């Protein structure tokens, strides 16, 4: 246990939220636990009969008989009463046993009802595979851009028209592979069994090798017969957002993308989240309210919760709706309330009670940010010994500046012990030592801690950017890694993007030039040659540090005779005013000082170079998106080769180069890298084309290296 405590995850919401001054008034007349055992004790009257005559005389006085009994008769009466007493004790024992049996039956009934609901949810999740197959079919042959909208020639290939035909065609292909000798009879039998079970991975192999010969198809299918490659994990995300059900930030798309990618890899994936008043359940299939109540502890009472289930892209989703009088999630927004600590620690306890009641034993509990960080200490202190001893916890913090500091006494609300946890090696904040830090607790009590990019992981280990947790993270460095977030391949894909002027692909980049021409005309730039570089810059939320880099990029672009287009805004009035000044002052440039999603897509598709100055975005998505669109990024990197962008002048990786990097946060460093990029574009067109191709060839989607990194992280702690 000491090893587990020394190795735990993290959390986040307001920047180091101060103590809530709103005290919780506890009702002095609290109801007892609904799980109290009410045992009925029955003690029959006992008559003690002695052998002496006075006792017998007393007995004869109370018996309704007219004659005095002899000694032998008295002995018979004594025996009769002793037998009666034994019978009464036996009947009482039977009665108590019957009462216990009734209580056990009631508990069993509740469990069976919950278990049926769980099985129903799992069944619906399997039905959801059909929806995924439909989407794959559409991606392959239905709903693609017409011949007229393609930048290059489009050859239409006949694809399966519906999911049910996939299995029939697969059976025929298995027969063909058997006849041609690509597979043996026993292998054919194994593959037919997979087809009979409507195996999702077999369908994925079929789609991925569609149009290829039997040899390639058999190679992919035969791997599914290897048990070691079929082994899957049971991963449950306990989180506060999931797109498109409820979304306030990037966590929502992260949960949706990673869950879908893990499911496609053959793992069982579930999501547990609060049921907000604003939650959109229309995106879920087979939505239902479970016909059972879930009770969870909070504030010395047990509160009832409703459970809702549904399926999103084959992933089972459970939403917990508390009946707490404070209406924790019956509000307009997801976050930023004075009682956020109470709201989310309540949810954490309820989520663990749900796992316990349904007997779920996941391989991994994946928790996120400070809102679910309390899961980790609750799990090890209260739940691990109740059948969850083989479960491990992975904690992902998406932004370390959002923590939660509170008075230690509040930990008792959800059942934690303040005295045990308010210690320097546990939840005590590193600076405000009179407070506990939930985010720190997530780090300490988790088996693995991850964040959203290797670059950000490197940053937060430093004193300047660790937000007060750098010493904690350094002490737990052996279990702390950065995994680059994947990008949404449906929203950010130049071959299917409906927000850009002309779609294009890695095989035919002619549409990219058409996008550039159209955007330059739309923004009414001065007419220049097509070879004039177009520099894009997208910063949805501009910070003080970002502003300096944006100004440096604009100045450099103007000096090098390039066109510059910017879209972004800031919540800080002073920064917003500076952006508006730049909009008026810039020559041969365009500034849109509000974030425009459609314009962001068009800039990405049209630009030759995308400057990525954003220092406040931990996940570093824009360089990945730029590469997906054949736009060369100029972005901050990390020393070595762990960053997502490999510098074109890195001699050791020149054949794998994807862009240009700068290491410091100084505007002059960015300007130097941007100058190198513009010179490469003008002086070496062939080398520039290779940079574009290299970037587009890398799979930065959730199904690529990202999901493999998470799989490796999961396996590293399973069984530990």
N, C-alpha and C positions, 0 to 999 in steps of 0.2 A: 504493500500500500504506500509505503514511503516513496517507492520508485514512481508510482502513479501520480502521487501528489507533486513530485518534483517535475512531472512532465505534463502539463495541462494547457486549452486555447484562449481566445481573446474576444473583445466586443466593442460597440460604438454608438452614440446619438448626438447629444449636444457637446460642444467642445468643452470637455472636462466639466460636465454638468455639476454645479454647486449643490449644496444641501438644499433639499426642498424644505421650505419653512412651513409648509402646510402639514400640520400634524394630523394623524389619523385617530379619530375618536372611536374608541372601541366600546361597544355596548357592554355595560356591566352585567347585563342579564343574557349572557350568551347561551345559545342552545348547545347541548352536548353533541358529540360526534354521531353522525348517522350510522356509523359502523359499530356503536357500542353494543356489546353482548348483554342482553337482558336474560339472565339465567333465573329460572323459577326453582326455588328450593322448597321442598315439602318435607316436613318432619312429622311422622305419625306419632300419636300419643303412645307412650310405653308404660305398661303396667308391670311392676316388679313384684313377683310373687315369691315369698320366702317359704321355708319349710316349717317355721315355728307355728304353733297353734294360734297365737294372737293374730297373725297375718291371715290365717284361714278363717278365723272367726270374723274378722273385719270384712273379708271377701263375702262370707255367707250373708252378712248383714245387707250387702248391696245387691245380691243376686235375687231375682224374683222366684224364689223357691220357698216352699213351706216347711221343708224338713232340713234338719242338720245333716250335712254330708259326712260320710265316714272318711277315714284317711285315704283309702284307695280311690274314692270318688274325687277327693280333693286333688290327688295326683293327676287324675284324668283331666280335671279342669285346668290345672297348671299346664299340662301338655297341650290342651286345646288352645289356650291363650298364647303359648309360645309359638305354636304352628300358625295361629292367626297373625301374630306379629311378624313372623317371617314372610307370610304371604303378602301382608301390607307393604313391607319393605321391598319385596320383589316387584310388586305392582308399581310402586313408586319409582323404582329404578327403571322399569320398562317405560313408564310415562316420561321420565327425563330423557331416556334414549329416543323415544318417539319425537319429543320436542326438538332434540338436537338433529334428528334425521330431517324433520320438516325444515329447520333452518338451513341445513346443508343443501336440501333440495332447492330451496329458494336461491341460495348462492349459485348452485349449479345452473339453475335456469337463467339467472342473469348472465353468467359466463357464456352459456350456449347462445343466448340472444346476441351478445356482443360478438361471439365467434362467427355466427351466421352472417352478421353484418360485415365482418372482416372478409370472410370468404366471398361474399357478394361483391365487395369492393375489388378484391383481387381478380374475380371473374370479369368484372367490367374492365379492369386494366388489360386483361388479355384480349377482350373484345376490341379494345382501343388499338390493338396491333393492326386491325383491318383498316382503321383510319390512316395509320402511318403508311401502310402499303398503298392506299389510295393516293396519298401525297407523293410517294415515290413515283407512282405511275404518272401522275400529272407532271412531275418534274422531268420525266423521261419523254413523254409523248403528248401530253395534254396541256394546253394552256401556255405553250411556249410562244415567244414572239413570232409573228408571221414573217414570211419571206421578205415582205416589203420593209419591215422594221429592223431587219438584221443589217449589220454593217457589211457582212460578207455573205457568200452563198450558204444557203441552208438546205441540207438534204434531209428530207423527212424519212424516218425509219419506222416501220410497222412495229408497234409495241403492244404488249398485252393490254386488252381493253378494260379488264376489271380484275380485282384481286383473286377471285375464285379461279380464273384461268391460269394463274401463276402455278398453282399446285399441279394442275393437269399437264401443263407444259414441262414442269420440272420432272414429273414421272416419265414423260416421253424422252426427256434428255437423259435420265438415268438409264433407261432401256438402251438408248443409243450408245452411251458410254460403256455399257456392259458388252454390247455386241462388238464394239470397236476394240475392246480389251483395255480401255483406260482404267476400268475398275474391276475388281473381282466380284464373284457372286455374293460373298459375305458382305463386302462393302456396299453393294447395291441394296442388300436387305437393310443395312443400317440406314442408308440414305432414304429408303422408302418409309422407314419408321419416322424419320424426321419430318418427311412430307405429310405423313398421316397425322402427325401432331401439330401441323401448321406452324413449324418452327420459324420464328421471326428471323433468326440469323441465317437460316437456309435461304429465305426469301431475299435478304440483303445481299448474299453472295450472288444469287441469280441476277438481281438488278445490276450489281456492280460489274458483272461479267457479261451483260447482255450484248449479243452480237459477236461474242468471241467463241472460239471453237471448244469442243468437248474437253480437250486437254486442260485448258485454263479453268473451265468450270469445275472439272473434277478436282483439280488442285485445291480450289477454294472450299469445295464441299467436304472433301475428305478430312480437312483439318477439324471440322465440326464433330467428327467421330472420335477425336482424341479427348478423353475425359479431362486431361489436365488443361486443355484449351477451352473446355466448356464450363469450367468451374466459375461460378459467379458469386458476387457479394450481395448482401442485403443492406442497402444504404438508405437511411432515413434522414432527410433534410428537415431540421426544425428551424424555421425561419419566419420572418415577418413580412416578406414580400414574395410574389411570384407573378410574372407577366403572363397573360394580361389580367389576371384576377385582381391584384392590388399592386400598385406600383408608385413609388415615390423617388426612386433612384436606380442606379445600375444594378443593385442587388437583385431586383426582380427579373431582369433579362438573364442575369448570371444563373439564377436558380433554374429557370426554364431551359436555358441552353445546356448546362451541365447535366441536368436530369435526363434530358432527351438523349444526349450523347452516351451517358452511362447505360441507359436502357438498350440502346442499339448495340452496345458491346456485350449484352447478355446478362447484365446485372439487374436485380430486382430493386427498383427505386420507388420510394414514397416521399411525399412532402406533407408536413404538418405545419399549419399556420393559423393565425387568428382569423375569425370571421368578422371582418370589419363591416360596419353599416354600409360603406361605399363599395364593398367587394362586388365584382362583376362575375356572377356565377353562370352567365349565359354562355361563356366560352367553354364550360365544362360539359362533358357528356354524362348521361345517367346520374344527374344530381339527385340526391335524396337525403332526407333527414333520418338518421339512424334511430330506430325504435328502442332506444335505451338511453339512460342518463349516465353521465360521468361526474363523479364527485371528486373535488380536489380541495386540498387544505390551503387555507390562507387566513391570516389574522385570527388564529385560534378557533376557526370554524371550518366546517366542510361545506363547500358551495357546489351547487348543481351546475352542470354545463350541458349544452346541446352539442351534438356532433353532426356535421354535414360531410358527405363524401361525394366525390366525382372523379372523372378521369380527364386528364389533359395530355394529348399526344401519347397515350399509352402509359402515363405516369399516374398512379393513384394519389389523390389529394384529399386530405382530411382537414376540415376547418373546425376549430373549437370556438363555440359561442358561449361566453360566461353568462351566468345569471346573477352576477355580483351586483349589489345595489348601486355601485358607483358607475355602472355602465361603461366598463373599461374600453370597449371597442365599438360602442354605439355613438361614434363621433365622426365629424366631417373629415378630419385629416388622420393620417397614420401615426404621426409623431408630434413632438414638441408640445407636450402638455406637462403641467407641474407634477402630475402623478405618474409620469412615464416609468419610474422605477417600480411602482406598485403594479402598473398594468402589465409590464413584461415579465416581472418575476412571478406574477400570478399565472401567466401563460406558460412559463417554463415548468412550473409545478404541475399544471394541468396536463401538459404534453407528456410528462413522464408517467403520470397516473394512467393516461390513455394506453401507453405501451404496456404497463403492468397489467391493466385490466384485461386487455386482449391477448396477453401472453406473447407479445411480439419479442423476438430475440434477434435484433439486427446485428450484422457484423460491425457496422459503423453508424454512429450518430454524428452527422455533419451539422455543426451549429455555426451561426454567423453573427458577428458584430456584438456590441455590448448587450443588445436586447435579448439575446438568448445565451449569453455567457454564463448565467446562473445555472444553466443545465449541468455544467461540468461539476461544480462542488455538490449540487443536489444529487447528481448521479452517484458519485463515489461515496457520499456520506449516507444516503438513504436507500438507493435503489439497486446498486450493483450486486448486493447479496441476496436479492429477491428474484433470482433467475436470470440476471443480466450480466453475470460475471465474465462472459466471453465477449461482450460488446466493448468497443473502443471508441474514443471520441476524437474527432478531427475538428479543429476550430479555425475558421477563416475570418480574418479581420480585413475589411475592405478599405478602412481609413482609420488610422490610429489616433487621429486628432479627436475623434468622437469617443468619449469615455463616459463613465457614470460614477460620480463620487457621491457617497451618501453616508449618513450617520450609521455606525455599525449596528445599532439596535434594530434598524429596519430589516436586517437580514432575518430576524425571527419571524417576520410576517409570512414568509414562505416555508418556514421550518428549518432554516439554517441556524447554527449556533454562533452568535457574534463573538463570544469569548474565544472560541476555537479558531475563528477565521481572521480576527483582527490582529494579525501578526505580520511582521515584515516579510516573512517567507511565504505568506499566503495572500490575503486580499488587502492588507494595509497599503494605502497609497504611498508612493515613494517620497512625496513632498508634503502633502496634507496628511500627516501621520494620524490625525484624529479621525480620519475618514477611511472608508473602504472603497476600493476601486473595482467595479465589476469586470471591466475589461482585463485588468491584471489577473483577476481570479480565473477568467477564461484561459489565459495563457498558462498559469501555473497548473491548473487541474486537467488540462487536455493532454492527450498522448501525442498529438501532432498539431503544430500551428502553421498555417499558411497565410500568405497574403497574395495580392492580385497581380504581381509582376516581380521578376527578379530585381529590377531596378529599384522598385519601391522597398523591397526587403532590404536591399543594401542601404537605402537612405535612412530607414527608421532605426537602424543599429547605431546611428551616429547621434551625438548629443544634440546637435542643432535641429534634427528633424525627427527625433524619437518621441516627441510630445511627452516627455517625462517617463517613458517606459523603456528607454534604450538600455538601462542597466538590467531590467527584468528580461528583456529580449536577449541580451548578450548572455546572461546566465542560462537561458534556455535555448541557446543557439543550436544545440545539437538536434533539436526537434523543430526548428524554425526554417521554413523555405519559402521562396517566392515562386509561384506558378503563374505563367502568363495567361491572362484571361483570353478565351476564344472570342471570335467575332461572330455575329449573327449572319450566317451565310445566305439567309433569305432576304434580309433587309439590305445587306451590303454585298451585292454581286453584280458586276457590270453586265453580265449576260442576261440578267432578268430584272434589273432595276428599272422601274417604271417612272422614276422621278428624273432620270437623265434624258437628254435629247435623243441620243442614238445609242443603242446597246452594242456592246462589243465583247470580245473574249481574248484570251491569251493567244489563240491561233490567228486571230485577225484583229489588229489594233487600229484599223482604218477609222472605226467609229469614234475613237478617242480624239482624233484631229477634228472630226465633225462636231464633237461636243465642245471643243475649244473655240472653234469658229463661231458657233451659236452663242456661247456665253459671252464672248468678247463683244459680239453685236448687241446682245441683250443689255449689257451693262454700259453700252455706248462709249467704249474705250476709243481713244484716237486710233485711226487706222494705221497699223504697223505691219511689218512682214510676218508671215506665218511662223518664221523661225524665232521670233521674239519670245523669250521665255515668259510663261505665265506662272507666277508664284502664288500659291494659295495658302491661306492661314485660317484655321477654324479653332476658336476658343469659346465654348459655350458659357463658361463662367471665368471672367478675367480677374486674376488676383494682382496684387501690387507687383510681385516679382514677374508675373507674366507680362505686365504692361511694358516693362523695360525691354524685354526680349522682342515683343511685337514692334516696338519703336525701332529697335536695331535692325529687324528684318525688313521693315519698310524702307529705312534709309539705305540699306545695302541694295535692295532691289532697284530703287530709283537711280542709284549711282551706277549700277551695271546695265541700265537701259531696259529693265524688265518691267512687265506689268504685274501689279500686286492687287489681290482681291482678298478681303478679310470679312468674316462674319463672326459675330460674338457680342457679348454684353457683360455687364457686371452689376451685381446688387449693391455695390458700394457707389454712392452718388459721385464722389470725387473722381473715381476711375472712369465712370460712365461719361463724365464731362470731358475728360482727357481724350477718350475715344472719339467723341463727337468733334473735338478740335482737330484730331488727326484726319477725320473724315473730310473736314473742310480744307485742310492744308495740303492733303496728298495730291500730287500731280501724277497722272498716268496710273492712278490707283483707284480702288473702289472700297469703301467701308460701309458695311451694313451693321449698325450698332444694336442689333437685336438678333437673337439666335433664330435662324430660319432653317428648318429641317430640309426642305426641298432644295434651297440654295446650297446647303452644305453638300448634298449629294452631287449637285451640278459642279461645284467647285472641285470636289474630289475627282470627278470624271474628266474635267477639262484641263486641270493644271498639269504642268510638267513637273513641278516640285511642290511638295507640301511642307511648309515650315510648321514644326510641332513644338511650340514654346511652352506649352502648358505644364507648369511644375506642380500644379495642384490636383492633377488627375492621376491617382495612383496606378490605375490599370493600364495606362498608356495604349489606348485603343487606336488613336488616330494614325500612328505610323503603320499599324497592321492593315487598317482599312485602305490607306494610301497604296501600299504594296499590292493589295487585292485589285486595285483599279489601274495598276501600271503607272502610278505616280510615285516618283522617287522621294522618300522622306528625308528631311533634315531634322534630326531629333536628338535629344539628350540620350547618351548611352552610358554603359558601365564599363569599367576596365575589364579586359578579358573578352570572352565571346559568349557571355550569358545574356546579352541584350537581344532584343528582337531585330535590331538593325545592325548589319555588318558593314563597316565603313569601306568605301570603294578603294581607299588607299591603304587598307590593311593587307600587306603583302602576303601574309600567310593564308588569307582567305579571299584572294582577289577573284577567284572563279565563283565564289558564293556571295559576293558583295551585293547588297540590296539598297544602299543609300549612303548618307553621310551623318556623322555623329559629332556632338560636342560634349565635353565632359563637365565643364563648370556651369555655373548659373549666370555668367557674365554675358552681356550683350555682345561684347567684342568677340567672344568665342563662337557664338552663334553666327555672327556676321562672317567670320573666317570660313566656317563650314559651308555657309550658303554661297560664298564666293567660289569655293572649290566646286560646288555643284553646278553653278552657272557656267563656269569655265569648261567643265566636262561636257555639258550639254551643247555648248557652242563649238568646242574644238574636237570632240570625238563622238560623232553621231552613232557609230557602230558600238562603241563601248557603252554609250548611254542606253541603247536598245537592249544590250545584255543586262544592264541593271534593271530595266523594266521587266524583262522576262524572268530574271531570277526572283524578283519579288512576287510576281504573279504565280510562279510555280510552287511557292510554299503554301501549305495548307494551314492557315491560321484560324480555321473554324473550330468550333467546339469538338468536332469529331476527329480532329487531327492530333497534334502532339499534346494539346491541352488535356484532353481526357485521359491520354496515356500517362501523363504526369500525375494526375489525380489517382488513377488506378495504382500506380507505383507507391504513392503516399499511403493509400488505404492498406495495401498488402504489407507495407513495412511495419504497420502496427498491429495487424491482425495476428492473434495468437501470442502477442508479446505480454 
